[in-house]
Structure formats: structure tokens, C-alpha cells
């Protein structure tokens, strides 16, 4: 009985080790959705470029979301990265200098002194 249990345990360990050896490469190009080990593996597999998308948060009237630029730049940068094949997309930077329209609702400003 002990011999059978040892064989089952050994088979389980070998199966688990073999399964991790054939782990799938993540389908995402988004840095924020990768673990650090997946990122490391992506770099070793040939990823050499990082795309840093810059969006923004600003008003465009009552019919469009304030973060529309963030959504568009995220989708477009993912498509570009997939097309390049060697790129990863960093999280969107949603802050841009806007100063001219501060009086309009929906904008925010960061003042650097």
C-alpha cells in the first residue's frame, strides 16, 4: 500500500512539474496584467520595447466621458504593441498639462511650485 501511495505522489509531482514547463505565455501585452515572472519571461522571449500611453482627463461637453482619451490611447497602444510583436504597454498616464481650460467643470490641475 505504501508503495502505491509513493508512486501516486511521485506521479503527481512529475505531472505538476511537467505542467508548469508547458505553461502558456500570457495573451496580454498590458504590463499591469502581468506578474513579475510573466514579465521576465516576456523579456527573455524577445520583448524589447515598452509603449507608455499618455491620455488625459478633460471635458468635451455633456455627451462624452471625461476619460475618453485614456480609453482610446489604451486600445490603440495595445493594437500597436500586438502589431509590433516585441512590445509591452505600460499603464496609461492620465495626467497631461491642460491649464487653458481650468474654468470648465470636469478638469483638474496639478500646480507645481
KEDO-922857 format. One record per atom (N, C-alpha, C): residue number from 0; x, y, z. Coordinates in steps of 0.2 Angstrom, whole numbers, plus 2048, in hexadecimal, padded with zeros to 3 digits. Atoms other than C-alpha are relative to their C-alpha. Layout:
residues N
+-----+-----+-----+-----+
! seq !  px !  py !  pz !
+-----+-----+-----+-----+
! NUM !   X !   Y !   Z !
...
+-----+-----+-----+-----+
//
This chain:
residues 113
+-----+-----+-----+-----+
! seq !  px !  py !  pz !
+-----+-----+-----+-----+
!   0 ! 804 ! 7FA ! 800 !
!   0 ! 800 ! 800 ! 800 !
!   0 ! 804 ! 806 ! 800 !
!   1 ! 7FC ! 7FA ! 800 !
!   1 ! 80E ! 80C ! 804 !
!   1 ! 803 ! 801 ! 7F9 !
!   2 ! 7FD ! 800 ! 806 !
!   2 ! 816 ! 808 ! 7F4 !
!   2 ! 7FC ! 804 ! 7FB !
!   3 ! 805 ! 7FD ! 805 !
!   3 ! 806 ! 80D ! 7EA !
!   3 ! 800 ! 807 ! 802 !
!   4 ! 800 ! 7F9 ! 7FE !
!   4 ! 805 ! 81D ! 7F4 !
!   4 ! 806 ! 804 ! 7FE !
!   5 ! 7FA ! 7FC ! 802 !
!   5 ! 817 ! 822 ! 7F0 !
!   5 ! 800 ! 801 ! 7F9 !
!   6 ! 800 ! 800 ! 807 !
!   6 ! 814 ! 81E ! 7DE !
!   6 ! 7FB ! 806 ! 7FE !
!   7 ! 805 ! 7FB ! 801 !
!   7 ! 804 ! 829 ! 7DE !
!   7 ! 803 ! 807 ! 801 !
!   8 ! 7FD ! 7FA ! 7FE !
!   8 ! 80E ! 837 ! 7E7 !
!   8 ! 805 ! 802 ! 7FB !
!   9 ! 7FB ! 7FE ! 805 !
!   9 ! 81C ! 836 ! 7DB !
!   9 ! 7FD ! 802 ! 7F9 !
!  10 ! 803 ! 7FE ! 806 !
!  10 ! 811 ! 836 ! 7CC !
!  10 ! 7FC ! 807 ! 800 !
!  11 ! 803 ! 7FA ! 7FF !
!  11 ! 808 ! 845 ! 7D3 !
!  11 ! 805 ! 806 ! 7FF !
!  12 ! 7FA ! 7FB ! 800 !
!  12 ! 818 ! 84F ! 7D5 !
!  12 ! 802 ! 801 ! 7F9 !
!  13 ! 7FE ! 800 ! 807 !
!  13 ! 81E ! 84A ! 7C4 !
!  13 ! 7FB ! 804 ! 7FB !
!  14 ! 806 ! 7FC ! 804 !
!  14 ! 80D ! 850 ! 7BC !
!  14 ! 800 ! 807 ! 801 !
!  15 ! 800 ! 7F9 ! 7FF !
!  15 ! 80E ! 860 ! 7C5 !
!  15 ! 806 ! 804 ! 7FD !
!  16 ! 7FA ! 7FD ! 803 !
!  16 ! 820 ! 864 ! 7C0 !
!  16 ! 7FF ! 800 ! 7F8 !
!  17 ! 801 ! 800 ! 807 !
!  17 ! 81C ! 85F ! 7AE !
!  17 ! 7FB ! 805 ! 7FE !
!  18 ! 805 ! 7FC ! 802 !
!  18 ! 80D ! 869 ! 7AE !
!  18 ! 802 ! 808 ! 800 !
!  19 ! 7FD ! 7F9 ! 800 !
!  19 ! 816 ! 879 ! 7B3 !
!  19 ! 805 ! 801 ! 7FB !
!  20 ! 7FB ! 7FF ! 805 !
!  20 ! 823 ! 876 ! 7A6 !
!  20 ! 7FD ! 802 ! 7F9 !
!  21 ! 803 ! 7FE ! 806 !
!  21 ! 816 ! 878 ! 799 !
!  21 ! 7FB ! 805 ! 801 !
!  22 ! 805 ! 7FA ! 7FF !
!  22 ! 80D ! 887 ! 7A0 !
!  22 ! 800 ! 805 ! 7FA !
!  23 ! 802 ! 7FC ! 806 !
!  23 ! 805 ! 892 ! 793 !
!  23 ! 803 ! 807 ! 802 !
!  24 ! 7FE ! 7F9 ! 7FF !
!  24 ! 80D ! 8A3 ! 790 !
!  24 ! 7FA ! 805 ! 800 !
!  25 ! 806 ! 7FC ! 7FF !
!  25 ! 800 ! 8B1 ! 795 !
!  25 ! 7FE ! 803 ! 7F9 !
!  26 ! 802 ! 7FD ! 806 !
!  26 ! 7F6 ! 8B7 ! 787 !
!  26 ! 800 ! 808 ! 800 !
!  27 ! 801 ! 7F9 ! 7FF !
!  27 ! 7F6 ! 8C9 ! 78E !
!  27 ! 807 ! 803 ! 7FE !
!  28 ! 7FA ! 7FC ! 801 !
!  28 ! 803 ! 8D7 ! 789 !
!  28 ! 800 ! 805 ! 805 !
!  29 ! 801 ! 7FB ! 7FB !
!  29 ! 7FD ! 8E1 ! 798 !
!  29 ! 805 ! 7FF ! 806 !
!  30 ! 7FB ! 801 ! 7FA !
!  30 ! 80B ! 8E3 ! 7A5 !
!  30 ! 7FC ! 7FF ! 806 !
!  31 ! 804 ! 801 ! 7FA !
!  31 ! 7FE ! 8E5 ! 7B3 !
!  31 ! 7FD ! 7FA ! 801 !
!  32 ! 804 ! 807 ! 800 !
!  32 ! 7F6 ! 8D4 ! 7AF !
!  32 ! 805 ! 7FA ! 801 !
!  33 ! 7FB ! 805 ! 800 !
!  33 ! 807 ! 8CB ! 7B0 !
!  33 ! 802 ! 7FF ! 807 !
!  34 ! 7FC ! 801 ! 7FA !
!  34 ! 80F ! 8C3 ! 7BF !
!  34 ! 807 ! 802 ! 7FF !
!  35 ! 7F9 ! 7FF ! 801 !
!  35 ! 821 ! 8C7 ! 7C2 !
!  35 ! 804 ! 7FA ! 7FC !
!  36 ! 7FD ! 805 ! 803 !
!  36 ! 826 ! 8B6 ! 7BC !
!  36 ! 7FE ! 7FF ! 7F9 !
!  37 ! 803 ! 800 ! 807 !
!  37 ! 81B ! 8B7 ! 7AC !
!  37 ! 804 ! 806 ! 7FC !
!  38 ! 7FC ! 7FA ! 803 !
!  38 ! 824 ! 8C8 ! 7A9 !
!  38 ! 807 ! 7FE ! 7FE !
!  39 ! 7F9 ! 803 ! 801 !
!  39 ! 835 ! 8C0 ! 7AB !
!  39 ! 800 ! 7FB ! 7FA !
!  40 ! 800 ! 805 ! 806 !
!  40 ! 830 ! 8B2 ! 79F !
!  40 ! 7FF ! 803 ! 7F9 !
!  41 ! 801 ! 7FC ! 806 !
!  41 ! 82A ! 8BE ! 792 !
!  41 ! 806 ! 804 ! 7FE !
!  42 ! 7FA ! 7FC ! 802 !
!  42 ! 83A ! 8C8 ! 793 !
!  42 ! 805 ! 7FB ! 7FD !
!  43 ! 7FB ! 805 ! 802 !
!  43 ! 844 ! 8B8 ! 791 !
!  43 ! 7FE ! 7FD ! 7F9 !
!  44 ! 803 ! 802 ! 807 !
!  44 ! 838 ! 8B3 ! 782 !
!  44 ! 801 ! 805 ! 7FB !
!  45 ! 7FF ! 7FB ! 805 !
!  45 ! 83D ! 8C3 ! 779 !
!  45 ! 7FC ! 806 ! 800 !
!  46 ! 803 ! 7FA ! 7FF !
!  46 ! 833 ! 8D1 ! 77F !
!  46 ! 805 ! 805 ! 801 !
!  47 ! 7FA ! 7FB ! 7FF !
!  47 ! 83E ! 8E0 ! 77D !
!  47 ! 7FD ! 807 ! 800 !
!  48 ! 803 ! 7F9 ! 801 !
!  48 ! 832 ! 8EF ! 77C !
!  48 ! 7FA ! 801 ! 805 !
!  49 ! 806 ! 7FF ! 7FB !
!  49 ! 826 ! 8F7 ! 789 !
!  49 ! 7FD ! 807 ! 7FD !
!  50 ! 803 ! 7FA ! 802 !
!  50 ! 819 ! 903 ! 783 !
!  50 ! 7FC ! 803 ! 806 !
!  51 ! 803 ! 7FD ! 7FA !
!  51 ! 814 ! 910 ! 790 !
!  51 ! 7FA ! 805 ! 7FD !
!  52 ! 806 ! 7FC ! 802 !
!  52 ! 802 ! 917 ! 78B !
!  52 ! 7FF ! 805 ! 804 !
!  53 ! 802 ! 7FA ! 7FC !
!  53 ! 7FE ! 928 ! 790 !
!  53 ! 7F9 ! 802 ! 7FE !
!  54 ! 807 ! 7FE ! 802 !
!  54 ! 7EB ! 92C ! 791 !
!  54 ! 7FF ! 807 ! 803 !
!  55 ! 802 ! 7FA ! 7FD !
!  55 ! 7E3 ! 93A ! 79B !
!  55 ! 7F9 ! 800 ! 802 !
!  56 ! 806 ! 800 ! 7FD !
!  56 ! 7D4 ! 93F ! 7A4 !
!  56 ! 7FD ! 807 ! 7FF !
!  57 ! 803 ! 7F9 ! 801 !
!  57 ! 7CA ! 94E ! 79D !
!  57 ! 7F9 ! 800 ! 7FD !
!  58 ! 807 ! 7FF ! 802 !
!  58 ! 7B9 ! 954 ! 799 !
!  58 ! 7FF ! 800 ! 7F8 !
!  59 ! 802 ! 800 ! 807 !
!  59 ! 7B1 ! 952 ! 787 !
!  59 ! 7F9 ! 802 ! 7FF !
!  60 ! 808 ! 7FF ! 800 !
!  60 ! 79F ! 957 ! 78B !
!  60 ! 7FD ! 7FA ! 804 !
!  61 ! 804 ! 805 ! 7FC !
!  61 ! 791 ! 94D ! 793 !
!  61 ! 7FF ! 7F9 ! 7FD !
!  62 ! 802 ! 806 ! 804 !
!  62 ! 791 ! 93F ! 787 !
!  62 ! 806 ! 7FB ! 800 !
!  63 ! 7FA ! 804 ! 800 !
!  63 ! 7A3 ! 938 ! 789 !
!  63 ! 803 ! 7FF ! 807 !
!  64 ! 7FD ! 801 ! 7F9 !
!  64 ! 7AC ! 930 ! 798 !
!  64 ! 806 ! 804 ! 801 !
!  65 ! 7FA ! 7FC ! 7FF !
!  65 ! 7BA ! 93A ! 7A0 !
!  65 ! 806 ! 7FC ! 7FE !
!  66 ! 7FA ! 804 ! 801 !
!  66 ! 7C6 ! 92C ! 79E !
!  66 ! 801 ! 7FD ! 7F9 !
!  67 ! 800 ! 803 ! 806 !
!  67 ! 7C3 ! 929 ! 78C !
!  67 ! 807 ! 7FF ! 7FD !
!  68 ! 7FA ! 800 ! 803 !
!  68 ! 7D5 ! 92C ! 787 !
!  68 ! 804 ! 7FA ! 803 !
!  69 ! 7FD ! 806 ! 7FC !
!  69 ! 7DB ! 91E ! 794 !
!  69 ! 7FE ! 7FA ! 7FD !
!  70 ! 802 ! 806 ! 803 !
!  70 ! 7D0 ! 911 ! 78C !
!  70 ! 802 ! 7FF ! 7F9 !
!  71 ! 7FD ! 801 ! 807 !
!  71 ! 7D5 ! 915 ! 77A !
!  71 ! 807 ! 7FF ! 800 !
!  72 ! 7F9 ! 801 ! 800 !
!  72 ! 7E7 ! 916 ! 77E !
!  72 ! 802 ! 7F9 ! 802 !
!  73 ! 7FF ! 807 ! 7FE !
!  73 ! 7E6 ! 905 ! 787 !
!  73 ! 7FF ! 7FB ! 7FB !
!  74 ! 801 ! 805 ! 805 !
!  74 ! 7DE ! 8FC ! 779 !
!  74 ! 805 ! 801 ! 7FA !
!  75 ! 7FB ! 7FF ! 806 !
!  75 ! 7E9 ! 904 ! 76B !
!  75 ! 807 ! 7FD ! 802 !
!  76 ! 7F9 ! 803 ! 7FE !
!  76 ! 7F9 ! 900 ! 775 !
!  76 ! 800 ! 7F9 ! 800 !
!  77 ! 800 ! 807 ! 800 !
!  77 ! 7F4 ! 8EE ! 777 !
!  77 ! 800 ! 7FD ! 7F9 !
!  78 ! 7FF ! 802 ! 807 !
!  78 ! 7F1 ! 8EC ! 765 !
!  78 ! 807 ! 801 ! 7FD !
!  79 ! 7FA ! 7FF ! 802 !
!  79 ! 801 ! 8F4 ! 761 !
!  79 ! 805 ! 7FB ! 802 !
!  80 ! 7FC ! 805 ! 7FD !
!  80 ! 80A ! 8E9 ! 76D !
!  80 ! 7FF ! 7F9 ! 7FD !
!  81 ! 801 ! 807 ! 803 !
!  81 ! 802 ! 8D9 ! 766 !
!  81 ! 803 ! 800 ! 7F9 !
!  82 ! 7FD ! 800 ! 807 !
!  82 ! 807 ! 8DF ! 754 !
!  82 ! 807 ! 800 ! 800 !
!  83 ! 7F8 ! 800 ! 800 !
!  83 ! 819 ! 8E2 ! 759 !
!  83 ! 802 ! 7F9 ! 802 !
!  84 ! 7FE ! 807 ! 7FE !
!  84 ! 81A ! 8D1 ! 762 !
!  84 ! 805 ! 800 ! 805 !
!  85 ! 7FB ! 800 ! 7FB !
!  85 ! 828 ! 8D6 ! 76D !
!  85 ! 7FF ! 806 ! 805 !
!  86 ! 802 ! 7FB ! 7FB !
!  86 ! 81F ! 8E3 ! 778 !
!  86 ! 7FC ! 7FF ! 805 !
!  87 ! 804 ! 800 ! 7FA !
!  87 ! 817 ! 8E5 ! 789 !
!  87 ! 7FD ! 807 ! 801 !
!  88 ! 803 ! 7F9 ! 7FF !
!  88 ! 80B ! 8F3 ! 78D !
!  88 ! 800 ! 801 ! 808 !
!  89 ! 801 ! 7FE ! 7F9 !
!  89 ! 80D ! 8FC ! 79E !
!  89 ! 7F9 ! 803 ! 801 !
!  90 ! 807 ! 7FD ! 7FE !
!  90 ! 7FE ! 903 ! 7A8 !
!  90 ! 800 ! 807 ! 7FD !
!  91 ! 802 ! 7FA ! 803 !
!  91 ! 7F6 ! 912 ! 7A0 !
!  91 ! 802 ! 806 ! 805 !
!  92 ! 7FF ! 7FA ! 7FC !
!  92 ! 7FD ! 923 ! 7A7 !
!  92 ! 7FA ! 804 ! 7FF !
!  93 ! 806 ! 7FD ! 801 !
!  93 ! 7ED ! 92C ! 7A9 !
!  93 ! 800 ! 808 ! 802 !
!  94 ! 7FF ! 7F9 ! 7FE !
!  94 ! 7F4 ! 93D ! 7AE !
!  94 ! 804 ! 804 ! 7FB !
!  95 ! 7FC ! 7FC ! 805 !
!  95 ! 7F9 ! 94A ! 7A1 !
!  95 ! 7FF ! 807 ! 801 !
!  96 ! 801 ! 7F9 ! 7FE !
!  96 ! 7FC ! 95D ! 7A2 !
!  96 ! 7FA ! 802 ! 7FC !
!  97 ! 806 ! 7FE ! 804 !
!  97 ! 7EB ! 965 ! 79D !
!  97 ! 7FF ! 808 ! 802 !
!  98 ! 801 ! 7F9 ! 7FE !
!  98 ! 7EC ! 976 ! 7A6 !
!  98 ! 7FB ! 805 ! 7FD !
!  99 ! 804 ! 7FB ! 804 !
!  99 ! 7E2 ! 980 ! 799 !
!  99 ! 7F8 ! 7FF ! 802 !
! 100 ! 807 ! 800 ! 7FF !
! 100 ! 7D1 ! 979 ! 79E !
! 100 ! 7FE ! 7FE ! 807 !
! 101 ! 802 ! 801 ! 7F8 !
! 101 ! 7D1 ! 978 ! 7B1 !
! 101 ! 7FA ! 802 ! 802 !
! 102 ! 807 ! 7FD ! 7FE !
! 102 ! 7C1 ! 982 ! 7B2 !
! 102 ! 7FB ! 7FB ! 7FF !
! 103 ! 805 ! 805 ! 802 !
! 103 ! 7B7 ! 974 ! 7AA !
! 103 ! 800 ! 7FA ! 805 !
! 104 ! 801 ! 805 ! 7FC !
! 104 ! 7B0 ! 967 ! 7B5 !
! 104 ! 802 ! 7F9 ! 7FD !
! 105 ! 7FE ! 807 ! 803 !
! 105 ! 7B7 ! 955 ! 7B4 !
! 105 ! 808 ! 800 ! 7FF !
! 106 ! 7F8 ! 800 ! 800 !
! 106 ! 7CA ! 95B ! 7B4 !
! 106 ! 803 ! 800 ! 807 !
! 107 ! 7FD ! 7FF ! 7FA !
! 107 ! 7D6 ! 95A ! 7C1 !
! 107 ! 807 ! 802 ! 7FE !
! 108 ! 7FA ! 7FD ! 802 !
! 108 ! 7E7 ! 962 ! 7C2 !
! 108 ! 805 ! 7FE ! 806 !
! 109 ! 7FB ! 801 ! 7FB !
! 109 ! 7F7 ! 95E ! 7CB !
! 109 ! 805 ! 805 ! 800 !
! 110 ! 7FC ! 7FA ! 801 !
! 110 ! 801 ! 96D ! 7CF !
! 110 ! 807 ! 7FE ! 804 !
! 111 ! 7F9 ! 801 ! 7FE !
! 111 ! 814 ! 96B ! 7D1 !
! 111 ! 803 ! 807 ! 802 !
! 112 ! 7FD ! 7FA ! 7FE !
! 112 ! 81C ! 978 ! 7DB !
! 112 ! 808 ! 7FF ! 801 !
+-----+-----+-----+-----+
//
